[in-house]
């Protein structure tokens, strides 16, 4: 199966950083366009406050710039498309994937288990359950 458009969803966390590497590898292997998205959730501090909104937007844009920089550093010469989205993360990721005809989604996961997972929820889990296209999850590798 060929993938022409690969989406990496980042929140600038450590698992997302590891997932970026996998997305770049996949995009290079398929000579695909890499779509990088960062979702600002309304519940995040500053997202809906006009006084701090610009700073929040800038942080999201900087996280997306890091994706493009890492792609270039790894020798990826394909197109990198970036977008800051607003809304519930999993829903926003899936909507973007649908609207842009994404073939593969890559997301990082904290690999939470038990009660922590039930309380916090999992964007990656919801994306996996609801996505009509393949999803690659990359969990945080612990240093030993």
N, C-alpha and C positions, 0 to 999 in steps of 0.2 A: 504494500500500500504506500503510495507516494503522499508526502505531506508538502503542500505548497505554502501554507500559512500556519505558523506555530505561535501560540500565545504563551507568554510567561507572565504570571501574575506575581507581583512583588509587593511586599509590605516593608521591605528593607530589614527584615529579621534575618537571623543566621540561617534558618532553613530556606528562606527565599534566596539568600545569597548562593547557597549550594544548588538550588533549583535553577538559577540563572545559568550556571555552567552546563547543566544538562540540556537546557533549552538551546543554548548556543551550539552545543555538540549536535543536537538533532537538526537544527536549522542548517548547519554546515553540511551535514550528511545528505540532506534532501535538497540542498540549494534553495531553501525556503525563505520567505520573508518572515522576520521575527517581529512579533507584536508584543510590546511590553506595556502592561497596564498596572496602575496603582489605584486602588479604590479608597476614597475618603468616605468613611462612614459618618453619618450625621451625629452619632453618639460620641464621636471622638472630640476631645476638647479643642475648641477653636475653629472647627469646620464651619459652623453656622454663625460665628461671631465676626461681624465685619471688621472689627479692630484687629483680629488675629488671623483672619482667613488668608490673607496674602502670605503670611509666614508658613501656614500649613500647606498651601499650594506650592510654595517654593520648595519645601521639604520633599513633597511628592515628586516634583519635577527633577530635583537633584537625585532622587533614588532612581528615576527612569534614565537620567543621564549616565548614572553608574552602569546600567545595563548596556548602553551603547558603547561606553568606554571599555568595559570588559570584553564585549564582542570584538571590538577593534584590536584590543590587546591579544586576543586569542586568534587573530588572523581572519575573523569572519568578515567577508567582503560583501555580504548580501545586505539587503535593505532592513533597517530597524525602524519600526513605526512605534511611537509612544503615545499613550493617552492617560490622562488623569480622569477617573470616573468617580461618580458620587452615588451612594446608595448602600444597600446591603451587599457585602462583598461577593458572596457566591452568586447571587442573582445578577449583579452587575457584570461579573466575569462571564457568566453564561449568556447574558444578553449581548455583550460585546462579541463573544465567539459566534453567536448566531448571525449578528448583523454584518460581520466581516468574513463569514464563510471560513472560519478557522477549522483546520484539519486535526490539530493536536494541541492539547492544553498541558502545560507543565506547571505544577504548584509545589511549594514546599509544605512540609507538615512538621509540627512539633512532636508528633507521635505520642500525644497524650493518651492515657488510658484511664479506665475506671471512672470514679466520681468527677475528677478534674475534667475529663472529656465531656461528660454529661452536663456539667455546669457551664463550661466555657463554650462548648460546641466546637464544630470544626468546619471551617470554610472548605478545606480540601475534601473532607468527607462528603459534604453536600454537592460539591462540584462533581466528584466521582459518581455519586448516585444519580445526578440529574443530567449529566452531559450526554448528548447524543454522539459525541466524538470521543476518541480515546483520550485518556488522561494519564499522565505520568506523574506520580507523586515521588518526591525526594524528601526523605526524612533526615533530620539533623544527625550527623555523625558525631558521636562523642569522642573527645580526645582521651587517650589512655596513657 
